[in-house]
């Protein structure tokens, strides 16, 4: 077998056994991107950037939204797509800082569901007798607005109508159900 034939044979075998782009890492990457984008409507997801939980960009975006895949350490499937103000809010929440002052309406999408959590305590990690634990937020849209706008709104998550979560904190926001919670 001449050199050219050997190279051709090895190239063919490489394509059969190692297809271009086919690796476990690529499959995980694509799975995370698909999961992250499932958090929003198709119109928003089509142009959204995608980042993993460590802040690595998995996909560049063309609109103002960034989608994050589900955190496998949390129960349920809770990917989210957030606009710029929501990203700043999420950073403040995760780092234990005061949330930035909200001057306009901002949107976040969690159309798969929501993680269990307290309706009144942003730092609660488990239910107690007095923290109004919610087992799942269900599919929802989240709104940030100036805190004064939220005064007088319901904080009852059981009506099926929008409600204020984490009222009385700088992290207060409106939860808008898009389907009946289970």
C-alpha positions in Angstrom: 0.0 0.0 0.0 1.5 3.3 -1.0 1.7 6.4 1.3 -1.3 8.1 -0.4 -3.5 5.0 0.1 -2.5 4.8 3.7 -3.4 8.4 4.3 -6.7 8.0 2.6 -7.5 4.9 4.6 -6.6 6.5 7.9 -8.6 9.6 7.0 -11.7 7.4 6.2 -11.3 5.5 9.5 -11.0 8.8 11.4 -14.2 10.0 9.9 -16.0 6.8 10.8 -14.7 6.5 14.4 -14.2 10.2 15.3 -16.9 12.2 13.4 -16.1 16.0 13.3 -17.4 17.7 16.5 -18.6 14.5 18.1 -17.4 14.4 21.6 -19.0 14.0 25.0 -18.1 17.6 25.8 -19.8 18.8 22.6 -22.9 16.8 23.5 -23.0 18.3 27.0 -22.5 21.8 25.6 -25.4 21.4 23.1 -27.6 19.8 25.8 -26.9 22.8 28.1 -27.6 25.3 25.3 -30.9 23.6 24.4 -32.0 23.4 28.1 -31.1 27.1 28.7 -33.0 28.3 25.6 -36.1 26.3 26.7 -36.6 28.9 29.4 -38.0 31.5 27.0 -40.2 32.0 24.1 -38.8 31.1 20.6 -38.5 34.8 19.7 -36.3 35.6 22.7 -34.4 32.3 22.7 -33.4 32.6 19.0 -31.1 35.6 19.8 -30.2 35.0 23.4 -26.7 34.4 24.6 -26.1 31.3 26.7 -23.8 31.1 29.7 -23.2 28.2 32.0 -23.3 28.5 35.8 -19.6 29.4 35.9 -20.2 32.4 33.6 -18.6 30.7 30.5 -20.2 31.8 27.3 -21.6 28.8 25.5 -23.2 30.8 22.7 -23.0 34.5 21.7 -26.3 36.4 21.5 -27.8 39.1 19.3 -30.5 40.4 21.7 -30.4 41.7 25.3 -31.1 38.3 26.9 -28.8 35.7 28.5 -30.1 32.2 29.2 -28.7 29.9 31.8 -29.3 26.1 31.9 -30.8 24.3 34.8 -28.6 23.9 37.9 -28.3 20.1 38.3 -27.7 20.5 42.0 -31.2 21.9 42.4 -34.4 19.9 42.3 -36.5 20.2 39.1 -35.7 21.8 35.8 -35.3 25.5 36.1 -33.4 27.2 33.3 -33.8 30.9 32.9 -33.5 33.7 30.4 -32.7 37.2 31.8 -32.3 40.6 30.4 -29.5 42.9 31.6 -31.2 44.3 34.7 -32.2 40.8 35.7 -28.6 39.6 35.3 -27.4 42.4 37.7 -30.2 41.4 40.1 -29.2 37.8 40.0 -25.6 38.7 40.6 -26.6 40.7 43.7 -28.8 37.9 45.0 -26.1 35.2 44.5 -23.4 37.3 46.1 -25.6 38.4 49.0 -25.4 42.1 48.0 -28.2 44.7 48.0 -30.0 44.5 44.7 -29.4 47.4 42.3 -32.1 50.1 42.1 -34.6 49.3 39.4 -35.7 52.2 37.4 -37.5 50.5 34.5 -39.4 47.3 33.9 -37.1 44.2 33.4 -38.0 40.7 32.3 -36.9 37.2 33.2 -38.3 34.0 31.8 -38.6 30.6 33.5 -41.0 28.8 31.2 -40.0 25.3 32.4 -40.6 25.8 36.1 -39.1 27.3 39.2 -37.0 25.9 42.0 -38.5 25.4 45.5 -38.0 28.4 47.7 -39.4 30.8 50.3 -41.8 33.4 49.2 -40.4 35.8 51.8 -36.8 35.0 52.4 -34.4 35.1 49.5 -31.7 33.1 51.5 -33.9 30.3 52.8 -32.7 26.8 51.7 -35.5 24.7 53.2 -39.0 25.1 54.5 -39.8 26.3 58.0 -43.1 27.0 59.7 -42.9 30.7 58.8 -41.1 31.2 55.5 -44.0 30.5 53.1 -42.2 27.7 51.3 -43.3 27.2 47.6 -42.5 23.7 46.3 -42.4 25.0 42.7 -42.9 28.3 41.1 -44.3 26.6 38.0 -43.7 28.1 34.6 -43.5 31.9 34.9 -42.3 35.3 33.8 -40.6 37.5 36.3 -40.8 41.3 36.4 -38.5 43.8 38.1 -39.9 47.2 38.6 -39.3 50.1 41.0 -40.1 48.8 44.4 -42.7 51.6 45.0 -44.8 50.1 42.1 -45.0 46.8 43.9 -46.7 48.3 47.0 -50.2 46.9 47.4 -49.8 44.0 45.0 -50.7 40.5 46.3 -48.0 38.3 47.7 -50.1 35.2 47.6 -48.6 32.6 45.2 -51.8 30.4 45.3 -54.2 32.6 43.4 -52.9 31.9 39.9 -52.5 35.7 39.5 -49.2 37.7 39.6 -47.8 38.2 43.0 -44.8 39.9 44.7 -42.1 37.5 45.8 -39.6 38.5 48.6 -41.6 41.5 49.5 -40.0 44.0 51.8 -36.5 43.2 50.5 -34.4 44.9 47.8 -34.9 41.6 45.8 -38.7 41.9 45.6 -40.1 41.1 42.1 -43.3 40.1 40.4 -44.0 36.5 39.5 -46.4 36.1 36.6 -47.6 32.5 36.3 -48.0 31.2 32.7 -49.5 27.9 33.7 -51.1 26.4 36.7 -48.6 25.4 39.4 -48.6 21.7 40.3 
